Amino acid sequence: MPYWCAQTEGNREAVAERFLLMARYSVYYPRILERSRVRPLFPSYIFIAAALQWHKARWTVGVVRIVAGSGGEPAVISDHIVDAIREREKGGLVVLPEPPRLPGDPIRVTRGLLTGVLGLYAGQRGHERVAVLLAALGRVTLPAGDVELAG
Protein backbone atom coordinates (compact mmCIF):
# COMPACT_ATOMS: atom_id res chain seq x y z
CA MET A 1 0.00 0.00 0.00
CA PRO A 2 1.46 3.42 -0.91
CA TYR A 3 1.95 6.14 1.69
CA TRP A 4 1.57 9.88 2.07
CA CYS A 5 3.98 12.03 4.01
CA ALA A 6 2.54 14.34 6.67
CA GLN A 7 4.44 17.30 8.06
CA THR A 8 3.78 17.62 11.77
CA GLU A 9 4.10 20.46 14.22
CA GLY A 10 7.64 20.70 15.55
CA ASN A 11 8.44 17.96 18.09
CA ARG A 12 4.85 16.70 17.92
CA GLU A 13 5.24 13.66 15.70
CA ALA A 14 3.97 11.37 18.47
CA VAL A 15 0.90 13.59 19.01
CA ALA A 16 0.06 13.50 15.31
CA GLU A 17 0.63 9.74 15.26
CA ARG A 18 -1.73 9.22 18.22
CA PHE A 19 -4.55 11.31 16.71
CA LEU A 20 -4.14 9.76 13.25
CA LEU A 21 -4.37 6.30 14.82
CA MET A 22 -7.52 7.38 16.68
CA ALA A 23 -8.93 8.48 13.30
CA ARG A 24 -8.20 4.92 12.07
CA TYR A 25 -5.29 5.74 9.78
CA SER A 26 -2.36 3.37 9.52
CA VAL A 27 0.72 5.39 10.48
CA TYR A 28 4.46 4.77 10.38
CA TYR A 29 6.65 6.97 12.57
CA PRO A 30 10.27 5.79 12.20
CA ARG A 31 12.66 6.57 15.07
CA ILE A 32 16.40 6.21 15.62
CA LEU A 33 18.73 6.21 18.60
CA GLU A 34 20.91 9.30 18.29
CA ARG A 35 23.28 10.45 21.04
CA SER A 36 21.62 8.09 23.55
CA ARG A 37 18.15 9.54 22.84
CA VAL A 38 15.27 8.23 20.76
CA ARG A 39 14.58 10.76 18.02
CA PRO A 40 12.52 10.83 14.82
CA LEU A 41 14.32 9.59 11.72
CA PHE A 42 12.70 12.47 9.82
CA PRO A 43 12.01 15.29 12.29
CA SER A 44 8.50 16.74 11.83
CA TYR A 45 7.42 14.08 9.32
CA ILE A 46 5.51 10.80 9.53
CA PHE A 47 4.05 8.41 6.97
CA ILE A 48 0.34 7.71 6.55
CA ALA A 49 -0.91 4.70 4.58
CA ALA A 50 -2.82 6.15 1.63
CA ALA A 51 -6.58 6.06 2.11
CA LEU A 52 -9.61 7.61 0.45
CA GLN A 53 -9.88 10.58 2.83
CA TRP A 54 -6.66 12.58 2.90
CA HIS A 55 -8.50 15.79 3.87
CA LYS A 56 -9.41 14.30 7.25
CA ALA A 57 -5.76 13.37 7.86
CA ARG A 58 -4.69 16.91 6.95
CA TRP A 59 -6.86 18.42 9.68
CA THR A 60 -5.84 15.95 12.38
CA VAL A 61 -4.31 17.39 15.58
CA GLY A 62 -0.53 17.76 15.19
CA VAL A 63 -0.54 17.65 11.36
CA VAL A 64 0.55 20.83 9.59
CA ARG A 65 0.05 19.57 6.05
CA ILE A 66 0.14 16.58 3.77
CA VAL A 67 3.09 16.96 1.41
CA ALA A 68 1.58 17.68 -2.00
CA GLY A 69 2.60 16.31 -5.34
CA SER A 70 1.45 17.54 -8.71
CA GLY A 71 -2.05 18.92 -8.95
CA GLY A 72 -2.36 19.57 -5.22
CA GLU A 73 -3.03 15.91 -4.44
CA PRO A 74 -0.85 14.23 -1.80
CA ALA A 75 2.53 13.04 -3.05
CA VAL A 76 2.60 9.26 -3.04
CA ILE A 77 5.51 7.39 -1.50
CA SER A 78 6.06 3.86 -2.71
CA ASP A 79 5.54 1.17 -0.12
CA HIS A 80 8.99 -0.11 -1.15
CA ILE A 81 10.58 2.98 0.42
CA VAL A 82 8.70 2.53 3.69
CA ASP A 83 9.39 -1.22 3.66
CA ALA A 84 13.12 -0.53 3.17
CA ILE A 85 13.08 1.71 6.25
CA ARG A 86 11.15 -0.88 8.27
CA GLU A 87 13.65 -3.58 7.29
CA ARG A 88 16.39 -1.58 9.05
CA GLU A 89 14.52 -1.67 12.37
CA LYS A 90 15.89 -3.52 15.37
CA GLY A 91 13.95 -3.32 18.60
CA GLY A 92 11.56 -0.75 17.13
CA LEU A 93 14.34 1.66 16.11
CA VAL A 94 15.81 2.20 12.66
CA VAL A 95 19.50 1.32 12.52
CA LEU A 96 21.29 3.50 10.00
CA PRO A 97 24.39 2.27 8.19
CA GLU A 98 27.69 3.58 9.45
CA PRO A 99 28.37 6.86 7.67
CA PRO A 100 31.74 7.71 6.16
CA ARG A 101 34.09 8.97 8.83
CA LEU A 102 34.37 12.67 7.99
CA PRO A 103 32.62 15.21 5.79
CA GLY A 104 34.59 15.43 2.58
CA ASP A 105 35.40 11.69 2.51
CA PRO A 106 35.04 10.29 -1.00
CA ILE A 107 32.04 8.00 -1.55
CA ARG A 108 30.81 5.79 -4.39
CA VAL A 109 27.17 5.02 -5.16
CA THR A 110 26.72 1.24 -4.87
CA ARG A 111 23.08 0.76 -5.91
CA GLY A 112 20.45 2.36 -8.06
CA LEU A 113 20.44 4.61 -11.10
CA LEU A 114 23.73 6.31 -10.24
CA THR A 115 25.76 3.15 -9.46
CA GLY A 116 29.47 3.86 -9.77
CA VAL A 117 29.20 7.64 -9.48
CA LEU A 118 31.75 9.22 -7.13
CA GLY A 119 31.00 12.04 -4.70
CA LEU A 120 31.93 13.56 -1.35
CA TYR A 121 30.19 12.83 1.95
CA ALA A 122 28.74 16.00 3.46
CA GLY A 123 27.31 14.67 6.75
CA GLN A 124 23.67 14.16 7.58
CA ARG A 125 21.75 15.56 10.55
CA GLY A 126 18.01 15.28 11.16
CA HIS A 127 17.05 18.20 8.96
CA GLU A 128 19.28 16.78 6.21
CA ARG A 129 17.46 13.44 6.40
CA VAL A 130 14.25 15.44 5.95
CA ALA A 131 15.75 17.06 2.84
CA VAL A 132 16.46 13.58 1.45
CA LEU A 133 12.92 12.47 2.28
CA LEU A 134 11.38 15.49 0.56
CA ALA A 135 13.67 15.04 -2.42
CA ALA A 136 12.39 11.45 -2.66
CA LEU A 137 8.96 12.82 -3.35
CA GLY A 138 10.08 14.40 -6.62
CA ARG A 139 13.74 13.70 -7.46
CA VAL A 140 16.32 10.94 -7.53
CA THR A 141 17.61 10.19 -4.03
CA LEU A 142 20.39 8.08 -2.64
CA PRO A 143 19.71 6.12 0.54
CA ALA A 144 22.72 6.01 2.82
CA GLY A 145 22.96 2.25 2.23
CA ASP A 146 23.53 2.89 -1.47
CA VAL A 147 26.90 4.59 -1.02
CA GLU A 148 30.25 3.48 0.32
CA LEU A 149 33.62 5.02 1.01
CA ALA A 150 35.58 5.32 -2.22
CA GLY A 151 39.32 5.17 -1.92
Steps between C-alpha positions, in 0.01 A plus 500: 500500500646842409549772760462874538741715694356731766690796639434532871532784745854524633580226754141374483539196278373271777193722554416491130557124495264448796218709349541345154477154657185608686359610162573144377791582271793263474808702596874438490719720719862382463739578787874464555733500798718809469737615775334264751153645429212369292431753226294507180680376190338788310431782747149645454392234249309172521354261244129430458375199303309645205124491548197655334473797738822700507316821597409351838865407561607854409283651773602253770653644820878537461499489117609818323450374146509201272795538264349572159602363166385623163150638476469565873433134578718332764838381375507122501791313654555147379448231759845372397659809657312455827569125497873569451496724808307241702750230402774700676313491832637315800306520823261757353778741398647554155869412486679718248810377319830631626568828322837585349735626767528870416325754280697522179581126493464360149200271445377279216136423423455122529136452396237660285499725196829670586703184578871571469473878529755658735425782743593652835326427830355817651357367829136449583308640797126472561404792280723358225318166519179700455650662189571152361146389583346802328729455202372141476157637431612658173866430416758224493629425850778289639432304818801489728524124441557564130837670545835389634837654569696530177874485530 
